Amino acid sequence: MMEAVQRYGGYVAQSTGDGIFALFGAPVAHEDHPQRAVLAAIRMQAEVKLYADKLRRGGPEYPSAGGSQHWRGGSARDPDR
């Protein structure tokens, strides 16, 4: 994730166990820093998808998540939706 931020000129201000806090436009300002932040986010989403696909396939370096773990979307108003 940090690589995606740095690739687009962002600065990782803080790294936690399950997330990062990144700045774009500081300490170096770029005219297109909002676009850079969006591109970094898109790249992170793609990286997470690739990682999830590898986990689903399993293998020696990516043990399968296995089981019957399913996610069902819903909303706070209508959890059955």
Secondary structure, DSSP 8 states (H G I E B T S, - for coil): -HHHHHHTT-EEEEEETTEEEEESSSSS--TTHHHHHHHHHHHHHHHHHHHHHHHHH--SSS----TT-------SS-TT-
